[in-house]
Amino acid sequence: MALIVQKYGGTSVGSVERIEQVAEKVITARNQGHKVVVVVSAMSGETNRLLDLAKSINEHPNSRELDVLLSTGEQVTIALLSIALIHRGCPARSYTGHQVHILTDSAHNKARILDIDKARVEKDLENGTVVVVAGFQGHDEHGNITTLGRGGSDTTAVAMAAALKADECQIYTDVDGVYTTDPRVVPEARRLSRITFEEMLEMASLGSKVLQIRSVEFAGKYNVPLRVLSSFEEGPGTLITYEEENMEQALISGIAFNRDEAKLTILGVPDEPGIAYRILGPVGKANIEVDMIIQNVGADATTDFTFTVHRNDYKKALDILNSVARELGAREVNGDNKIVKISLVGVGMRSHAGIASTMFEALAKEGINIRMISTSEIKISVVVDEKYLELGVRALHSAFGLEEGSNQ
């Protein structure tokens, strides 16, 4: 008897009819002899609706109270799914994050899971009950409701699977697996039958919206077999697993991109020890995550410092940087929130040279100017103007032979 954790996203539970379809899938798995834990998101559009309500009162609502509000979306879904299961003769019990004791830190709106008390869930499973857990939420040590940030239900599902030592964590979504890139941008994109945790981690961190990055981190850390499946059609999906020595690796597994980038530059700051901290320290204290960083040293003992942040944090980061510039006597500050990041990902890069030059050549042929470059062992990222996003992705997808039917 296998223990399976199934996660259904907002689109999968977007209406009562779809919730009833999910109930049928859950019952099918249970009838096959599996113990089943289901983690669900809020119904599609519900989190945005609640957020809009809060922002209609205050553009920057209190973060604790916002968590109290947003967590109600999942509570609706777990109750409706449990009602649907019970109506079909399947014993089920719903739990909020607080009830199942998903303990998190106190970072409201983007909390991290610290621990899960699995005793109540295991007892229900032993009694043949399907356990339905609210994704995206938990509570801190003070009893405050917390939420895990966008896509946090994936993290809840993987964390539950890790705590329960589940045989597989199945992420049901509106796509039937992980693709070489977004099929809406490149119709020829190909579904991958498997991808490594390492590659998926890069894809998630670089803008692929299939899985939330923390869920992949959890899965890799605790070796939770992870499978991405479609809620609406049958198929094997994509298995996310550890790299095996006998796996023949493609040079490039996929192309990720992120539209949510913004770039900030501070010009003419003193070139001296500690200057990076003096610039980025205040940004970090404001809980703004910095992505790519470039520092150029000038001939006049000054340096120019450029970094990227999420576009939502652009205005806040720009205000902080202007304050830092005055303190340091910098020449000027400028920013650009009309940029995007395009990234090649593949463990095959480790053993092959020439990937970067092929990438740069493909972009050059299309007249696309590269503004920033960042590399790691299995990825190369470039920042380009927003208007070149789709052209750049298509050019690279073709240059590396990733289209359907390719054996690359």
C-alpha positions as CSV (number, residue, x, y, z in Angstrom):
1,M,0.0,0.0,0.0
2,A,1.6,3.3,-1.2
3,L,1.2,6.6,0.5
4,I,0.6,9.3,-2.0
5,V,0.4,13.1,-1.5
6,Q,-1.6,14.8,-4.3
7,K,-1.6,18.5,-4.8
8,Y,-4.2,20.4,-6.8
9,G,-3.7,24.0,-7.9
10,G,-6.2,26.8,-8.2
11,T,-7.3,26.0,-11.8
12,S,-7.8,22.3,-10.9
13,V,-10.3,23.4,-8.1
14,G,-11.6,26.5,-9.9
15,S,-15.3,25.5,-9.7
16,V,-17.6,23.1,-7.8
17,E,-17.6,20.9,-11.0
18,R,-13.8,20.7,-11.0
19,I,-13.7,20.0,-7.3
20,E,-16.0,17.1,-7.9
21,Q,-13.7,15.9,-10.6
22,V,-10.8,16.0,-8.2
23,A,-12.8,14.0,-5.7
24,E,-13.2,11.3,-8.4
25,K,-9.4,11.2,-9.0
26,V,-8.8,11.0,-5.2
27,I,-11.3,8.1,-4.9
28,T,-9.7,6.3,-7.8
29,A,-6.3,6.4,-6.1
30,R,-7.8,5.2,-2.8
31,N,-9.6,2.4,-4.6
32,Q,-6.2,1.3,-5.9
33,G,-5.2,0.7,-2.3
34,H,-3.3,3.9,-1.7
35,K,-3.4,6.0,1.4
36,V,-4.0,9.6,0.1
37,V,-3.3,13.0,1.5
38,V,-4.6,15.9,-0.7
39,V,-3.2,19.4,-0.6
40,V,-5.3,22.1,-2.3
41,S,-4.9,25.7,-3.3
42,A,-7.6,28.4,-3.2
43,M,-10.0,28.3,-6.2
44,S,-8.5,30.1,-9.1
45,G,-8.8,33.9,-8.8
46,E,-9.8,33.8,-5.1
47,T,-6.4,34.9,-3.7
48,N,-6.3,37.8,-6.1
49,R,-9.9,38.7,-5.2
50,L,-9.0,38.8,-1.4
51,L,-5.9,40.7,-2.1
52,D,-7.9,43.3,-4.1
53,L,-10.3,43.7,-1.2
54,A,-7.5,44.4,1.2
55,K,-5.8,46.9,-1.2
56,S,-9.1,48.7,-1.7
57,I,-8.8,49.7,1.9
58,N,-5.0,50.1,2.1
59,E,-2.5,49.8,-0.8
60,H,0.0,48.3,1.7
61,P,-2.2,46.2,4.2
62,N,-0.8,45.0,7.5
63,S,1.1,41.8,6.7
64,R,-0.3,39.8,9.7
65,E,-3.9,40.7,8.9
66,L,-3.3,40.0,5.2
67,D,-2.3,36.4,6.1
68,V,-5.4,36.0,8.1
69,L,-7.4,37.1,5.1
70,L,-5.6,35.2,2.3
71,S,-5.6,31.9,4.3
72,T,-9.4,31.8,4.0
73,G,-9.2,30.9,0.3
74,E,-7.8,27.4,0.9
75,Q,-10.2,26.9,3.8
76,V,-13.1,27.1,1.4
77,T,-11.5,24.5,-0.9
78,I,-10.7,21.9,1.7
79,A,-14.2,22.0,3.0
80,L,-15.8,21.7,-0.4
81,L,-13.5,18.8,-1.4
82,S,-14.1,17.0,1.8
83,I,-17.9,17.4,1.4
84,A,-17.6,16.0,-2.2
85,L,-15.6,13.0,-0.9
86,I,-18.0,12.2,2.0
87,H,-21.0,12.6,-0.4
88,R,-19.4,9.8,-2.5
89,G,-19.0,7.5,0.5
90,C,-15.3,8.2,1.0
91,P,-14.3,9.2,4.6
92,A,-12.5,12.5,4.5
93,R,-11.3,15.1,7.0
94,S,-10.1,18.6,6.2
95,Y,-7.4,20.5,8.1
96,T,-6.2,24.1,8.0
97,G,-2.4,24.6,8.2
98,H,-2.9,25.5,11.9
99,Q,-4.9,22.4,12.7
100,V,-2.3,20.1,11.1
101,H,0.4,22.1,13.0
102,I,2.5,23.3,10.0
103,L,4.9,25.4,12.1
104,T,6.6,28.2,10.2
105,D,8.8,31.2,10.9
106,S,7.2,34.6,11.4
107,A,7.9,36.1,8.0
108,H,4.3,37.0,7.1
109,N,3.4,36.6,3.4
110,K,6.5,34.5,2.7
111,A,7.0,32.2,5.7
112,R,9.1,29.1,5.6
113,I,8.0,25.8,7.1
114,L,10.0,24.6,10.1
115,D,8.2,21.5,11.3
116,I,5.0,19.5,10.8
117,D,3.3,17.4,13.5
118,K,2.2,14.4,11.5
119,A,0.5,12.4,14.3
120,R,-3.1,13.4,13.5
121,V,-2.7,12.8,9.8
122,E,-1.1,9.4,10.3
123,K,-3.9,8.4,12.6
124,D,-6.6,9.4,10.0
125,L,-4.7,7.6,7.3
126,E,-4.5,4.4,9.4
127,N,-8.3,4.6,9.8
128,G,-8.8,4.8,6.0
129,T,-9.6,8.5,5.9
130,V,-8.5,10.8,3.1
131,V,-6.8,13.8,4.7
132,V,-7.4,17.1,2.9
133,V,-4.9,19.8,3.9
134,A,-5.0,23.5,3.1
135,G,-1.9,24.5,1.2
136,F,-0.1,27.8,1.3
137,Q,-0.5,28.3,5.1
138,G,0.8,27.5,8.6
139,H,1.3,29.2,11.9
140,D,4.2,30.6,13.8
141,E,5.3,29.9,17.4
142,H,3.0,32.7,18.6
143,G,-0.1,31.1,17.0
144,N,-0.3,33.7,14.2
145,I,-1.6,32.5,10.9
146,T,1.2,32.7,8.2
147,T,1.2,32.2,4.4
148,L,4.1,30.8,2.3
149,G,3.9,33.2,-0.6
150,R,2.7,32.6,-4.2
151,G,2.8,28.9,-5.2
152,G,3.2,27.9,-1.5
153,S,0.7,25.0,-1.8
154,D,3.4,23.1,-3.8
155,T,5.7,23.6,-0.8
156,T,3.0,22.4,1.6
157,A,2.5,19.2,-0.5
158,V,6.2,18.4,-0.7
159,A,6.7,19.1,3.0
160,M,3.8,16.9,3.9
161,A,5.2,14.1,1.7
162,A,8.6,14.5,3.3
163,A,7.2,14.4,6.9
164,L,5.1,11.3,6.1
165,K,7.8,9.6,4.0
166,A,5.3,9.4,1.1
167,D,6.1,7.1,-1.9
168,E,5.3,9.9,-4.3
169,C,4.2,13.6,-4.3
170,Q,2.0,14.3,-7.3
171,I,1.6,17.9,-8.4
172,Y,-1.6,18.2,-10.5
173,T,-1.8,21.4,-12.5
174,D,-3.1,22.8,-15.7
175,V,-0.1,21.6,-17.7
176,D,0.8,17.9,-18.3
177,G,4.4,18.2,-17.3
178,V,7.6,20.3,-17.5
179,Y,8.4,21.6,-21.0
180,T,11.6,22.7,-22.6
181,T,10.1,26.2,-22.4
182,D,6.7,27.8,-22.2
183,P,4.6,26.3,-25.1
184,R,2.7,29.6,-25.3
185,V,5.9,31.3,-26.4
186,V,7.3,28.3,-28.4
187,P,4.5,26.0,-29.7
188,E,7.2,23.4,-30.7
189,A,8.2,23.1,-27.0
190,R,8.6,19.5,-25.9
191,R,7.4,17.8,-22.7
192,L,10.3,16.2,-20.7
193,S,9.7,12.7,-19.4
194,R,12.2,13.4,-16.5
195,I,14.4,16.2,-15.2
196,T,16.8,16.3,-12.3
197,F,16.1,18.2,-9.0
198,E,19.0,20.4,-9.8
199,E,17.7,21.4,-13.2
200,M,14.2,21.9,-11.9
201,L,15.5,24.0,-9.1
202,E,17.2,26.3,-11.6
203,M,14.1,26.4,-13.9
204,A,11.9,27.3,-10.9
205,S,14.3,29.9,-9.6
206,L,14.7,31.4,-13.1
207,G,11.0,32.0,-13.8
208,S,9.4,28.7,-14.8
209,K,6.0,28.8,-13.2
210,V,5.4,25.0,-13.1
211,L,6.7,24.5,-9.5
212,Q,7.6,26.9,-6.7
213,I,11.3,26.9,-6.0
214,R,11.0,26.0,-2.3
215,S,8.9,22.9,-3.1
216,V,11.8,21.7,-5.4
217,E,14.3,22.4,-2.6
218,F,12.3,20.4,-0.2
219,A,11.9,17.5,-2.6
220,G,15.6,17.4,-3.3
221,K,16.6,17.7,0.3
222,Y,14.4,14.9,1.5
223,N,14.5,12.9,-1.8
224,V,10.7,13.0,-2.3
225,P,9.9,11.6,-5.8
226,L,8.0,14.4,-7.5
227,R,5.8,14.1,-10.5
228,V,4.0,16.9,-12.4
229,L,0.7,15.8,-13.9
230,S,-2.3,17.3,-15.6
231,S,-5.6,17.6,-13.8
232,F,-7.5,17.5,-17.0
233,E,-5.9,14.7,-19.1
234,E,-4.3,11.4,-18.5
235,G,-0.6,11.0,-19.1
236,P,2.7,10.1,-17.4
237,G,3.7,13.7,-16.7
238,T,7.3,14.6,-15.8
239,L,9.3,12.8,-13.1
240,I,11.7,15.0,-11.1
241,T,14.5,12.9,-9.7
242,Y,18.1,12.7,-8.8
243,E,20.6,12.5,-11.7
244,E,21.6,9.0,-12.4
245,E,25.0,8.0,-13.8
246,N,23.5,6.1,-16.7
247,M,21.1,8.9,-17.7
248,E,22.1,10.3,-21.1
249,Q,21.9,14.0,-20.5
250,A,20.9,16.6,-23.2
251,L,23.1,19.6,-23.4
252,I,20.2,21.9,-22.5
253,S,17.0,20.6,-20.8
254,G,15.1,23.8,-21.0
255,I,14.9,27.6,-21.4
256,A,13.4,29.6,-18.5
257,F,12.5,33.2,-18.5
258,N,11.3,35.8,-16.1
259,R,9.3,38.9,-16.9
260,D,9.4,40.2,-13.4
261,E,12.9,41.7,-13.4
262,A,14.1,45.2,-12.7
263,K,17.6,46.6,-12.8
264,L,19.2,49.3,-10.6
265,T,22.6,50.9,-11.0
266,I,24.5,53.2,-8.6
267,L,27.3,55.0,-10.4
268,G,30.5,56.5,-9.0
269,V,30.7,55.0,-5.5
270,P,34.1,54.7,-3.7
271,D,36.1,51.6,-4.7
272,E,36.9,50.3,-1.2
273,P,36.3,47.3,1.0
274,G,32.8,46.9,2.3
275,I,31.1,49.0,-0.4
276,A,29.0,46.1,-1.7
277,Y,27.6,45.6,1.8
278,R,26.9,49.3,2.3
279,I,24.9,49.2,-0.9
280,L,23.1,45.8,-0.5
281,G,22.9,45.7,3.3
282,P,19.9,48.2,3.5
283,V,18.3,46.4,0.5
284,G,18.5,43.0,2.3
285,K,17.2,44.5,5.6
286,A,14.1,45.7,3.7
287,N,13.5,42.0,2.8
288,I,14.2,42.6,-0.9
289,E,15.9,39.7,-2.7
290,V,18.8,40.6,-5.0
291,D,19.4,38.4,-8.0
292,M,22.2,39.2,-10.5
293,I,25.0,41.5,-9.5
294,I,27.7,43.2,-11.6
295,Q,30.4,45.6,-10.4
296,N,32.7,47.6,-12.7
297,V,35.8,49.4,-11.5
298,G,36.5,52.8,-13.1
299,A,39.9,54.5,-13.6
300,D,39.1,57.2,-11.0
301,A,39.0,54.8,-8.0
302,T,35.2,54.6,-8.1
303,T,33.0,51.8,-9.1
304,D,29.6,51.3,-10.7
305,F,27.4,48.7,-9.1
306,T,24.4,47.1,-10.9
307,F,21.9,44.5,-9.5
308,T,18.5,43.1,-10.3
309,V,15.4,42.7,-8.1
310,H,11.8,41.5,-8.5
311,R,9.8,44.1,-10.4
312,N,7.4,44.4,-7.5
313,D,10.3,45.6,-5.3
314,Y,11.7,48.1,-7.9
315,K,10.2,51.3,-6.4
316,K,11.1,50.3,-2.9
317,A,14.7,49.4,-3.9
318,L,15.1,52.5,-5.9
319,D,14.1,54.7,-2.9
320,I,16.6,52.8,-0.7
321,L,19.4,53.2,-3.3
322,N,18.8,56.9,-3.6
323,S,19.2,57.2,0.1
324,V,22.4,55.1,0.0
325,A,23.7,57.2,-2.9
326,R,23.4,60.4,-0.8
327,E,25.2,58.8,2.1
328,L,28.1,57.5,-0.1
329,G,28.4,60.6,-2.3
330,A,27.6,58.6,-5.5
331,R,27.4,60.3,-8.8
332,E,23.9,59.1,-9.8
333,V,21.3,56.3,-9.5
334,N,19.3,54.9,-12.4
335,G,17.0,52.0,-12.9
336,D,15.1,50.1,-15.6
337,N,12.0,48.0,-15.0
338,K,11.5,47.0,-18.6
339,I,14.0,44.1,-18.7
340,V,13.6,40.3,-18.7
341,K,15.9,37.4,-17.9
342,I,16.4,34.4,-20.2
343,S,18.2,31.4,-19.0
344,L,19.5,28.1,-20.5
345,V,19.5,25.2,-18.0
346,G,21.0,21.7,-18.3
347,V,23.3,19.4,-16.3
348,G,24.9,18.5,-19.7
349,M,26.6,21.9,-19.6
350,R,29.1,20.4,-17.1
351,S,30.8,18.4,-19.8
352,H,30.4,20.5,-22.9
353,A,32.2,23.7,-23.9
354,G,30.8,26.3,-26.3
355,I,27.2,26.6,-24.9
356,A,27.7,30.3,-24.0
357,S,29.1,31.2,-27.5
358,T,26.2,29.4,-29.2
359,M,23.8,31.3,-27.0
360,F,25.4,34.7,-27.7
361,E,25.6,34.0,-31.4
362,A,21.9,33.1,-31.6
363,L,20.9,36.3,-29.8
364,A,23.3,38.5,-31.9
365,K,21.8,37.1,-35.1
366,E,18.5,38.5,-34.0
367,G,20.0,41.9,-33.0
368,I,19.3,41.4,-29.3
369,N,21.7,43.3,-27.0
370,I,22.7,41.5,-23.8
371,R,22.7,43.9,-20.8
372,M,23.9,41.5,-18.1
373,I,25.3,37.9,-18.0
374,S,25.3,35.4,-15.1
375,T,26.6,31.8,-15.1
376,S,26.7,28.8,-12.8
377,E,27.6,25.2,-13.4
378,I,24.4,24.2,-15.1
379,K,22.9,27.5,-16.3
380,I,23.6,30.7,-18.2
381,S,21.3,33.7,-17.8
382,V,21.2,37.0,-19.7
383,V,19.2,40.1,-19.1
384,V,17.8,41.8,-22.3
385,D,15.2,44.4,-23.1
386,E,11.6,43.3,-22.4
387,K,10.5,43.7,-26.0
388,Y,13.0,40.9,-27.1
389,L,11.8,38.2,-24.7
390,E,9.8,36.0,-27.1
391,L,12.1,36.5,-30.0
392,G,15.1,35.6,-27.8
393,V,13.5,32.4,-26.4
394,R,12.4,31.2,-29.8
395,A,15.9,31.8,-31.2
396,L,17.6,29.9,-28.4
397,H,15.0,27.1,-28.5
398,S,15.8,26.6,-32.2
399,A,19.6,27.1,-31.8
400,F,19.8,24.2,-29.3
401,G,17.4,21.9,-31.1
402,L,14.9,21.6,-28.4
403,E,11.8,21.4,-30.6
404,E,9.4,18.4,-30.6
405,G,10.9,15.3,-32.2
406,S,14.4,16.4,-31.5
407,N,16.9,13.9,-30.0
408,Q,19.1,16.7,-28.7
